[in-house]
């Protein structure tokens, strides 16, 4: 079995794929466009493969490198093909017109809504939603490794994702159950609003949330 399937060949797919290759993991890239998936796989190298998303995910870990609505569609579409997999939701359900609110209610999160659509044998993990694509390619900001916050109701799944994050040269921080995706998505709403604010033009999507101690 492939170690990690990345669904989506955009900037976040590239960033997480780069970290996966750095971790020595085998990578499958799936996209609506087989050509785009194969292009990214070629850029990643190390035997990465690319195919159309009509193919079933081969990875034990499946990363939804997609916006929230697209991630929901993919999980619903794959159905039982995701059974037994760890599904990483990286999405941020942000109102991109205003950067001033989330598009999910206060009593839920994108990750929890995706979990409702996943087969019972799959486990949803929230991770990588607070890391920007360019910083993932580098693996650091200002000489500091990125912090990756991890939430899931499964401790085993959290540990498995944390092992991947560590191997990728990043620092995993487990925050508890999947309901904590609500706070993680709220954090990122504020951070994304700062990137989009012309008063902070030097940020330019190159910042990171970091716990220092």
Number of C-alpha atoms within 10 A of each C-alpha: 8 16 16 24 28 28 25 26 26 15 17 24 25 23 22 24 32 22 23 24 19 16 17 13 19 19 27 25 32 31 24 15 16 18 15 19 26 21 16 26 24 14 12 21 14 14 13 23 20 26 22 18 18 13 14 13 24 20 21 17 26 25 28 24 29 23 16 21 12 14 22 21 12 18 20 16 14 17 14 15 16 25 16 14 21 24 28 26 27 25 23 27 20 23 13 15 7 10 17 13 16 19 14 15 10 10 8 14 26 27 30 21 13 21 20 13 15 25 18 13 11 17 23 26 28 33 28 25 22 26 25 21 20 18 19 26 17 14 23 19 16 10 8 12 18 27 23 24 25 27 27 26 16 16 13 12 21 27 15 13 25 21 15 22 25 14 17 22 17 21 20 21 16 17 17 16 16 21 19 21 28 22 13 21 23 20 15 20 21 14 19 22 17 18 18 16 13 11 9 11 11 10 16 13 17 16 21 22 16 15 8 5 3
